[in-house]
Amino acid sequence: MLNFKYYPALLFVLLGSGCAAVDPDFEHVKPLLGPPVTSNNTPYSQCLADLDKLPAANNLPVIAVGQIADKTGQRTYTTVTESTALTQGVSEMLISALYKTGKVNLTERLDVRVPLAEQQLFERNAMAYEPKPIAVLPANFVILGALTELNYNIASGGARLYVSGIGGGVRTAVINVGIDLRLVDVRTFRTLYVTSLQKQIVGYEVETGIYRFFGNQLIEFDAGGVRNEPLQLGVRSVVEMGTYQILTEGLGLPIPDGETCQPETGQYLAVSQEERNNETTE
């Protein structure tokens, strides 16, 4: 049986040995290496990969991506920083999603500062040699839109039980993120297709602990874990699903094997236009 009067001395020894263990070697500090780099895919990426398996065509549409802004107005605050709650790189996510399909020609409109600077340098005779004439690929369509929803408390709950200072608990929470995208004909400015999608994002926390007096000594021990579905991965998911719908429902790209997009999660992801019409008439 441990004698509590020796706890201060034991704590001092542990802290001392711990400091010695983490004392760095400044001759060469080896960096801590975590998991390896992987492809940044979502379950919906398989739908885009399936489009890439379709037979190649010569008349691929030329698509430009505009600014997909964060219009949720949501921000996060800490004692020292302030930042947006959602990623500001949705346009780049959309470009990556379109590229995965292999069924469009992408033309840059999001950031043309470098090409325009090259042209200006050429006009000022500042180039080392004359470049090839500029031949910008005109876009047939442009995709515009915005992140429009971030709802924090769709559902939350939990339970917690402690008896005589011993117990545990669990908490769960569900939030969601939404996006609205539209396909616009560049020549007529006509909006050809609109999709509005949302993705629910879940998380949970488990805790357990002991809070007891043993004699005149207070002992407290806590343990637990938190698992949250990444919020920005949820954004990428709705972007990829929106891309799939724009190409199949908006531009009429054939669906592989005539089936609705069903990634490995088995979720019901897309509804055909015929099914949408049936729901409306019902």
N, C-alpha and C positions, 0 to 999 in steps of 0.2 A: 504494500500500500504506500502510495506516494505521500511524502510529508510536504504540506503546502508551504512550510516556512523556507524550503529550499528553492521555491519557484523563482524568486528574483535572481538568485545566482545562476540557475539554469538558463533563464532568459538572457542573461548577460553573456554566457558562454555561446549560446546559439547565435546571438547577434554578432558576436566577435568572429565566429567561424564563418558566418554568412558574408561578412564584409571581406574576409580574406578570400573567399571563394569567388567573389565578383570583381576583385581587384584586377583591372585590365592590364594587359601587356601592351604598353604603348609603342613597343618596337614594331609590332604588327598585330592589329586587331582584326580578327577574322569575323566578317559580317555574319549575322544570323540569317540563314536561308530557310524560307518557308516553302510552301507548295510551289510546284513548277508553273510556268506560264501555260495557260490553256486557251482554247478558242472561246470567245465570249458569245456563246450561243444560248438561246432559250429553247424550251420545248417547241416553240413555234418556228424555229429555224428550219426544222425538218420540212415544213410546208414549203418554204422558199427553195430548199434544196430539191424538192420533188419537181418544182417548176423548171429547174435547171436541167432535169432529165428529159424534158420534152424535146422533140426533134427541133433542130436549129432552123431558123427562118432568116430570110434576107431582108425583110421589111420590118425590122425591129423598131418600135417607137423610140423617139429621142425625148428623154425626160430631163427636166431641170428641177432641182429642189430649192424652194425658197426658204425663208426664215420661218422655222417652226418655233414660235415663241412660247415662253412660259407665262400664261395669263392667269394662273391661279392666284397670284398675289401672295402666296404663302412664303414666309421667311422664318428662319430659325435664329434664336438668340442665345448666346451664352454670356458669361461675365466679361469676356474679352473680344468676342467676335460676333459678326452678323453675316448671315449668308442666306442664299435661296434654299428652299427645302428640296426642290427638284432640280435635276440636271439641266444645264443650259445647252447641252449638246444634242438635242433631239434631231436637228437637221442632219447632223453627221450620222446619227443612228439610222435615219431613213435612207441616206445614201448607201450605207453599208448593207441595209436590208435589200435595196434594189439590186445592188451588185451581186448578192448571193443568188438571185434568181437566174442570172445569165440571160434574161429575156428583154433587156432594155439597153439602149445606148444612153449613157449618162453624159450630159454636157454641163460644165461648171458655170453656175451663176451665183453661188453663195459667197464666194470670195474670189474676185477677179483682180485683186490689187496687184499681184505679181505679173500676170500677163499684161495688164495695162501699163505697168511700170516698164516692162520690156519694150512695149511699143513706143513709149515716150523716150526711152534711151535711144532707140533706133532713129526716131525722128530728129534727135539732137546730135546724130552722128557720133554717139558715144560707144557704139558697139565695136568690138575688135574685128568682127567680120559681119557681112550682111546676112541676116537670118532669112529663113524662108518666108514668103508672104503669108500673112495671117489669113486663115480660112476657118472662121468660127462655125462650128456645127450649129445650125438653128434648131431650137427646141420645138417639138410638136405640142408638148404638154408641160405644165408646171404643177408641182404638188405644193400646196400651201396648207396652213392649219395652225393649231396651237394646243398646248396642254391646257385643259379647261377645268379640270377638277382635281382636288386633293382633299378628301374627306377623312378626317382623323378618327372619328369615333362612330363607325358604323355599328360595331358591336364590341363589347368587352365584358369580361366576367372573370370569376375565379372563386376560389375557396381557400380558407386558411383556418387551421386548427392547432391550437397549442394547449397542452394539458401539463400543468406543473412545470411550465417553462420548456417543454419538449414538444416539438411538432413540426409542421411544414405547411406548404401551400402551393397553389398553382394559379397563374393568371394568364388569360388569353386576350388578344385584341385583334380586330380586323379593321383595316383602313382600305381606301381604294383610290386609284388614280385614273383619270379619264383624258381622252384625246379626241379631237375632231380634225379630220383631214379632208381635203377636197382636191379633186382633179380638174384643172382648168385648161381649156383649149387656148393656146397662145395666140392663134390667129383671130379668133372670134371673142375671146374672153368669156366664153360660155362655160359655166360650171357643169361638167359632165357627170360627176359622181361625188357623193359625199358619204363618209363613214364616220360613225361616232361609237367609240369603244371604251370600255372600262375594265379594269383588272383589280380584283380584290387581293389584298396582301395581308398575310396572317403572321402572327408571332405569338410566342408563349414564353413564360418564365416559371421555373420551378425552384422552390426554396425549401430548405429545412434548417433547423437550428436547435440549439440547447442553450437555455438561459436559466442557470440554477445556482443556488448557494450551496456550497459544500463546507459545512462548518461556518467559519467566518470569511470564506473565500468565495468570490463571485466568479463563476466559470461561464464564458459565452463562446459558442461555436456556431458558425453559420456556413452553409454550403448551398450551392444552387447552380442553375444554368439558365441562359437565355438563348433562344433561337428565333431569329426574325428572317422572314423572306426579304431579300434586298429590295428596297424601294425603287432604286434606279433600274434594277432588273425588271421590275414590273413595268416601268416606262418603256424599256426596250421591247417587252413582250407585246404591248398594245401597238407599238410602232410596227413590229414585224407582222402582226395580224392585220393591221391596216394596210400594209403594203401588199399582202396577199389578196385582200379584198379588192384593192384598187386595180390590180392587174387582172384578176379573174372576173369579177363582177363589173368593174368599171370599163376595162379595155377588152373584155371578152376572151382573155387567154384561156385556152381549154384547161380544165381541171384534170390532173393526172388520174387516169383510170375512172374518170367520171365520178369521183367520190369527194365529199366535203372534207376539208382539211381536218385531220384528226391526228395530232401528235401523240407521243407516247403516254401523255397524261390521261388520254381517253376523254378529255373534256369536249363538250359540244361547242365548237368554236365559231363556225360560220353557218349562215343560213342562206340558201339559194334565193334568188329573186322570186322564183315561182313559189317557194314556201312562204316568203314574206307576203306575197299577194294573197295566198290562201289564208294566212293569219289575219290579214286586214279584212277580207270578206267575211270571215267567221265572226 
